[in-house]
């Protein structure tokens, strides 16, 4: 799935989301599908703290494989939420950081975290496991 950002998203007004139960907002659905993919929330949350190298991201999320981390980072990069920077070597490294669009998720994901801590049972959370 490719998410296209508005060319000048910061300058545009925020459209109202339809709350009509008979209508699903396609853009809202697209955003939920992107951010709701397994491991994406964890990756974005880590990048809120600042730029990280690939292996630091993999190490910080128990159960996330290198392949899935790379897949999610690529999806986030294509969507315009993450930027990838090759660092000069030796050894050559890759660092990931959130773009302005990615940083804009902070308030929404923080609210989701507060909701989760209020309403979800941590004991019922699935154990971290490799794979998808």
Secondary structure, DSSP 4 states (H G I P E B T S, - for coil): ---PPPTTGGGSPPPPPP--TT---HHHHHHHHHHTSTTHHHHHHHHHT--EEHHHHHHHSTT--HHHHHHHHHHHHHTTSEEEEEEPSSSPEEEEEE-HHHHTTHHHHHHHHHHHHHHS-GGGSPPP-S--
